[in-house]
């Protein structure tokens, strides 16, 4: 009996191994749905005169807006109206998070730079027929800052959507790694399409020069600790006046040098761990110790850097090689932990 169970278990393991091998997908890919869902193209079409949407279109006209088109959303067929709506006719739902003036100003600046209000607000009919936006509060406020008369909106006749919409706010926020990878991919695309334009001419699109170098580092090492080096890079990085393709090659060299420095940092951290240091801030501490511009005050983006990047990397590498493990104390690490917990940037 025991022998039969052992043989069956062995066959099961072999079968499972075969299945995994035969159906294994590349890491990071997603399996498509097993069956098709939703409406066909013909089923999504809807006219403004349709009974499903006519009353909503009339309400938009009464508010001073202009219905543009209508359709049934492709998942479950709910009727939606695309329209322009006067700013004065829209209100955020009363249960949204508080408005962030800083975020609103930044969003208004980006929308103004793009030259288009591209992301329609989601709008529902609220109490007493009001037009409520349940998740576009900052875009609405940004539109007011820009002085827009009208904004585009997707309007639903279903007031309950105002309470369900929060469940859709699950998009992963851009962390430093995501932002950096997005910027470096954008830069490569622009370098191919506009080879003679300078890196500086795309400053608004790239946001910050260090994101370009960090993007190269994250491509080379997916687990690169960019947060430990970002403060250093912000002080020594500036956008280049050279053509983008050439500046990216130069940044590639800088990224390779920084990877070499990080290898030294890892060696130092391992040595400190062997001496009994167990702080989660060991890497940040070591990077801060070898940072040649550690005590330099941050400067404006258009000001000269605290030190040229090439020189800073040379000094940083030398400091890493000369690092003395016996110079580290538990007291110093305790202060690093206090600073990290009290003034974390992300």
N, C-alpha and C positions, 0 to 999 in steps of 0.2 A: 504493500500500500504506500509506504513512504517512498519507495523507488519510483512508483508511478507518478506521485505528486511532484517529485523532483524533476522527472522527465517533462511533465506538463509545464512546470514553471520555466524550464529551460527553453522549451519550444515557444512559450509566450514571450520570453525576453528576446528571442531571435526574431519573432514576428514583429514585435514592437520596434526593434532596431531597423528592420527592413522598411517599415512604414515611415519612420522618421527620415530615413535616407532618401526614400522615393519622393516624399512630398515636402522636403525641407525648402523653405523660402529664404531668400537673402535677408539678413538682419535689417530691420527697419522698414521692410515692406509690409503692406496691409493686404489681407485677403479680401477680395471683392465679395459682395453679397451673393448668396447661393441662388437667389431668384430676383427677377426684375420687379421693381415696385414703382408706384406712382403713375402719373398721367402721361399720355402720349402728347405729341406736339399739338395735334388738332384739338385735344381735350382741354388744353390750357388756354386757348383763345377765348376772349370775352370782350364784348363791346360795352361802351359807356352807357348804352341804353338798356343793358340787361337788368332785369328786376333785382338781381343779386347785388348790383352796384349802383343803380340809378339814384337811390336816396343819398348815398354817401357822396356821389358826384355833385348832387344838388347842394349838399351842406358845404362842400368845398367852395363852390361858386359863391354861395351866400357869404362865406367868410372872406371873400376877395381873392381866392386862389383859382387855379386853372387845372382841371382834370386833363391828364395827358394820355392815359391809357389804362386798361384793366386786364387782368388775367387771373386764372386759377393757379395758385401755387402748386408746383409739381408733385409734392408728396401726398397731400390729402385733399387737394382741390378746393381749399378755402379761397374765396374771392378777395382780391387785393386791388387797390386803386393806386396808381402812380400819379402824383400831382405835384404842382408847386403850391406852397401855402405861405401866406404872409407870416412873418416873424411874430407879429403881435397876436396872431390867432393861436399860437402854440404855447403850451405850458408843460413843464415836466410833471410827471406824476408826483403826488405829495409824499410818497414813501421812498423816494430815491436817496442815495447817499448824498452827503453835503457836496456842494460845488467847490472845486479846487481852483482858485484864481490863477495859481501858477500854471497848472495844467491847461486851463482855458487860454491863457495868453500864448503859451507855446503852441497849442493846437491852432489858434488863430493865425499865428505867424506861419506855420507850415501850410495851412490851407491857402493863405495869401501868396506864398511862394510858389505853390503848385499851380495857381491861377485858375482853380476850378473847385467847386464844392461837389465832390464826386460821390460821397457816401450818403445816401438818403436816410433821413430819420425814420424810425418805425413809429407810427402814430395810430392811436386807437380813439374811439369815441368814449369819452369819460363821462363824469357826472354832468347832468344838465346839457348834454350834447357837446361838451368841450372837447377840443382836440388835444389829447395828451400824448406826450412822447415818453415811453417807459424806460428807454435806455439810451437816449441821445442828448442827455442834459448838457454835456460839455460841448458837443457839436453845436447845439442850439445857442449856448452862451458865446461860443466862438463866432458864430454867424452874426450875433448882435455886435460883438467887438468890431467885426469887419464892416458893419453897417449894411448888411444885406437886407433887401426888401423882402425877398422870398427865398425859401429853401425847398429842395425836393424832398418828398416824403412818400413812403409806402404806407398806405392807410388801410387798416383792417376794421371791419364792422363789428368784430368780436371784442367787447370790452374786457373779457376775461384774459385776453392775451397780455394785458398790462401786468397781470400777476404771474403769468407763465414765462414771460420773456426773460426773467432773471436766470432761469434754468439754462438758457442759451449762452450765458456769459461764462463759458468754460474755456475760452481760448487761452492758451498758454501765453503768459506775459513774456515779452522779449527780455531775456536776461543778457548779461554781457556777452556770453558765447553766441547766442542767437543773433544779437545785433552785429557782432563782429563778422560772423560768417556771411550775413546778408550784405554787409557793406563791401567785403572783399569780392563777393560774387558780382555785385553791381559794378564794382570798379573794373573787373575784367571785361565785362560786357561793354562798358563805356570805352575802355581802351581799344577794343576791337572796332567799335563803330566810329570813334572819334580819336584816332591815334595821335593827332597833333595837339589836341587840347591839353592844357595843363591840369595837374591834379588840383591845384588851387581853384580852378574854375568850377569844380564839382563840390566845393566845400559844403554847400547847403545840403546836398544830397547825402554826403558821407557823415555829416554831423560833427565828427571829431577825428583828427588824424590818427590817434592811437588805435582806433577801431580797425584801420587798414592793416597795421602790423599785427594786432591781436588776431585778426581774421586769418592771416597767414600762419600764425602760431597754432591756432585751433585746428586748422586744416592738417598741419603736421602732427599734432598730438591732440586728440579729441578731449583728453583730460588735463590739458594744460591749465595751470592755476592762474588764469588771467587776472583775477581779482587781486592777487598778491603783487602784480607788476603794474596795474593800471595807474596807480598814483605816481609812480616813477615815470611812466611813459607820458602822462599828461604834461609833465614839466619840461620834457625834452623833445616832444613831437610837435611838428608844425606841418601844414600842408606845403607841398613842394611846388615851385614854379616850373618845374621840368614837365615835359609831356608825360601823360599818365602811364603809358607803357614803360617808359624808362624809370619813372619813380617807383613803380611796382617791382621792377627788377632790383632796384636799390633796397627797397623794403624787404625783399626776400633775403638779401644778405644780412640785413639787420636782424630779421627773425631767426635766421640760422645761428647768429651769434648769441642771441638771447636764449635759444634752446641749449646752447653750450653752457651758458651761465646757469640755467635752471638745472642742468645735470650736476653742476658743482653744488648748487643749493640742496639738491636731493642727497648728495653725499654728506653734506654738513648735517642735515636733519637726521640722517641715519646715525651719524656719529653721536649726536646729542641724545637720541633715543637709547643708544647703547649705554649712555651715562645716566640713564634713568629719567630723562625729561619726557613727559607724556602730554604736554599741552597741545591742544588742537591748533594753536597759533604759532607753532614752531616755524613753519615755512614763512609766514608773514613777518615774523621776528627776524629771521635770517635775511630776508630780502630787504627789510628796512635797514638792517645793520650795514649792508654792502651798497646801499643806495647812495650814490655820490651827490645827489641833490636833495637828500632827505630833509635838510633844514632850509632849503630855498622856499620862499613863499610862492604860491601859485601866481601866474601872470596871465594877463588877458591873452586871448587867442591871437590877436594881431601884434603882440609884443614878442621880442626876441626870446627864445627859450632860455631856461636857466643855464643850459650847457648844450653844445651840439650833441646830437644823439650818438654819433660815432665815438666821440670822446667819452661820453658818459658810459657807453658799453665797455670801452677799454678799461676805464677805471673800475667799473663794477666787476668785471672779470678778474682783475688783479686783486680786488678786495675779497672776492670769493676764494681765490687760491690761498690768500694769506690769513683766512679766518682761523682764529684760535678757539678750539672747543672749550678750553678751560676758562675762557673769558665770560662765559654765559652763567648767569645766576638765576635761581628760581624767582627771586624778587623782581628782576627785570621782566621775566615772562609774565608774572602776575600783573604788572602794569600794562603790558601789551594786551592782555585779555580784557582789562578794564576799558582800555581805549577802543578795542574792537567792538565790545558790547554796547558801549555808550555812544559811538559815532559811526556805526556801520553805514556804508553808502548804499548797499543793495540788500 
